[in-house]
Amino acid sequence: MALVVSKPEDIATAFADAWNRHDMDDFAALFSEEANFVNVVGMWWKNRAEIEGAHRATHETMFRDSRLEGFVSSVVGLAPGLASVHYAWTLTGAFAPDGSPAGTRKGILLLVVKEGQSGWRIKVAQNTDIVPGAAAPPSSARS
């Protein structure tokens, strides 16, 4: 792996860059070998090969013309060489499974990243769609 990510927040930028170039070799290189990734519809991939295979397939179809834009909204140090990164994203240019335009989507990507000899790598990823108009019911205190 020639890719070196020197700061935790740079992993999210590299993620979006590889996505936008539809370069699944570079995309997969951001993940540790034993990484886990849960996508926005609950599919759970349990190693880099599964993550790469799933993303390669979708970038040949529904995400082939997509563009991922966003910003790092949070970096939290969890321990030396371990951090969480939240990336708020907007996705355009994607297609729905039936081939129709998917419209603009927004979400939040949580990455747990670990520093190693070759820089920072993603250990855990959890992606969440933001559902417009969705709200949690108010909490009620009962005695």
GIJO-V353633 format. One record per run of one state. SS is the DSSP state (hx for helix, st for strand, lp for the rest). FROM is the first residue (numbers start at 1). LEN is the number of residues. If there is no record, write none. Layout:
SS_FROM_LEN / SS_FROM_LEN
//
This chain:
lp_1_4 / st_5_1 / lp_6_2 / hx_8_14 / lp_22_2 / hx_24_6 / lp_30_1 / st_31_8 / lp_39_5 / st_44_2 / lp_46_2 / hx_48_12 / lp_60_7 / st_67_13 / lp_80_2 / st_82_11 / lp_93_2 / st_95_1 / lp_96_5 / st_101_1 / lp_102_3 / st_105_12 / lp_117_2 / st_119_11 / lp_130_14
//
